[in-house]
Amino acid sequence: MPLEQRVHTALGMRVTSWRGHGPGPAVVCVHGAGVSSRELLPFVRVLGATHDAWSLDLPGFGRSEKPAEPLTLETLADAVADWLAVTGLERPCLLGGSFGCQVVVDLAARHPGLAGALVLTGPTVDPHARTPVRVVGQWLRNSVGESPRMAPLNVADYLDAGPRRVLASFGASMRDRIEDKLPHVAEPVLVVRGGKDRMVSQAWAEEVTRLLPRGRLVVMDGLPHMVPYRDPRGLAREVAAFLEEVAA
């Protein structure tokens, strides 16, 4: 389905988003480190048939405004919080992909009540692998399982952001201690792991779920790290079922 492109101002910066006008509750998608909404739009198109589905480009990435200096993870989370206020979305489900999980967890921990639920798809970074060498190794092992059609999207995203901003986002991801924030997330959370994800181990996905007061884990067999791109329909089914469960 066609998506509507929107532009709002959050924390004084232009933030571009895409929206699918489905009748169900709102789901807002937040992308990973160094990239943009490009890899999430296939999922938004599918989910937008049944839900009010959004994906936004964080400031500094994609088609959003590029501030002079790279933003911290906390400022990115604050920008999403301000964007929610500007758009008038009340307690939507926030879906993070990879580093986007860290952004939405930080938001939920520091801005309780803004989100109604969270979906963490491929949550990074495993504290036991929080070194550049290990993360690069995981990324290389995982990349062979990703769709080759994603490579030109990554290249376009990295060119849009520029090397300084891309490296800063990966550095923010590495420094963030998401494990310390998870116990402070009061909302119901669905943790999603691809069964062949080489960046998020089964043990780490289970630990994330255990640390969450209201967490539940779903493993989608045969999928790599970027579940929203590889199986948007399957993920949409899981998200829809989770939101029905939350609303019951």
Buried (B, 14 or more C-beta within 10 A) or exposed (E): EEBEEEEBEBBEBBBBBBBBEBEBBBBBBBBBBBBBBBBBBBBBBBBBBBBBBBBBBBBBBBBBBBBEEBBBBBBBBBBBBBBBEEBEBEBBBBBBBBBBBBBBBBBBBBBEEBBBBBBBBBBBBBEEBBEEEEBEBBBEBBBEBBEEEBEEBBEBBBEBBBEEBBBBBBBBBBEBEBBEBBEBBBBBBBBBBBEBBBBBBEEBBBBBBEBBEBBEBBBBEEBBBBBBBBBBEBBBBBBBEBBEEBEE
